[in-house]
Amino acid sequence: MRIIFRADASVDLGIGHVMRCLTLASELAERGATISFICQDLPGNLCSHIDAQGYVAHCFSAGEKDRYPLDKAWQSQSNDQELLDAKESLKILQAVVQPVDWLIVDHYHLSATWETQLRPFVKKLMVIDDLANRKHDCDILLDQNVYNNFETRYENLIPESCIKLLGPSFLLIGLQFNKRAHAEREHNKNIKNVLITMGGSDVLNVTLWTLTCVLEAKIPRQIDITIVTGSAYKHSSQLKEIIQSSHLNKITYFHDINTMADLMRETDLAITAGGFTVYELLASEVSSLVIAANDSQVPAMAELNNLGAIEFIGKFHEHLSERFKEKVLTLINDFEKRKSIARVGRELIDNRGLERVANVLLN
């Protein structure tokens, strides 16, 4: 079976779309599928990373005026923009060995306008989405997020025949986060380690703001701080200056690593943005304090907060500092609260979502 993914990564778009596609690609390849990717050559793209995983990344270039506007990173673009992307994607699609069994699209800027152009050239098309803010022309729609209305969000946005894979039962959690593969987690009453991670790009540099707040909160000195930034993070030098000037807590800094699952298993409390890392932390039974990096992350994080699966502080802005410090200290000192958050996460995620999605595609 031949499967092609269309997804982008960049400094401004982040890396989450490509990374979750790679998680699904790994499962599909393990079952015998031939995998390749179509990506736009944007600053901070992951084309070389995709190649390193053993897949072919077909990257097409666009002039500055043709790139997705950075001030509309979470919105569908104009028809002209999508049609240009469809034209370039189709050139690549027609150049690969046919037939293409599945085209899987994970892109906030693409909608039914793009999908209708490509559908005649593939057997079936699947869309991965989180926003439910535009129409799609697809055979399968996957939205793995937790929303209070997840079963009805896509009414009138997809064909009646479309198969809907909705909710946390279809989370694309990698096998490295599978709690069933590891011994049952023991929770430390006294926190030993705090993990700070804000996604693959962190354009707003919430990482630096978070570290500054944690240090100003004067958490116990015996607590170690681990910071992880992604491949598209551009503020490392500034962050390192703060780390080197601090003498309060032991701080360890990692950039662009592939051992995140191991770090999560050693973490007592995580502070993170509202992206897919939250679900990986839930799967790892880690209590999390979450800050939404943009508006699109707010609804799902608010629902997880309502369920008791995370502690959500809202969308990032500089004036959150005092409330944030208070929340950090509260979670550090409230062992029962941390245990409760971890328990809800354990019950919410069964780590079989990846298997379920692959079964639908391959059967």
Secondary structure, DSSP 8 states (H G I E B T S, - for coil): -EEEEEE--BTTTBSHHHHHHHHHHHHHHHTT-EEEEEEE--TT--HHHHHHTT-EEEEE---GGGS--GGGTTS---HHHHHHHHHHHHHHHHHS-S--SEEEEE-TT--HHHHHHHGGGSSEEEEE-S---S----SEEEE----TTTTTTTTTTS-TT-EEEESGGG----GGG-GGGS------SS--EEEEE--S--TT-HHHHHHHHHHHTT--TT-EEEEEE-TT---HHHHHHHHHH--SS-EEEEES-S-HHHHHHT-SEEEEESSTHHHHHHHTT-EEEEEESSGGGHHHHHHHHHHTSSEEEEE--GGGHHHHHHHHHHHHH-HHHHHHHHHHHHHH--S-HHHHHHHHHH-
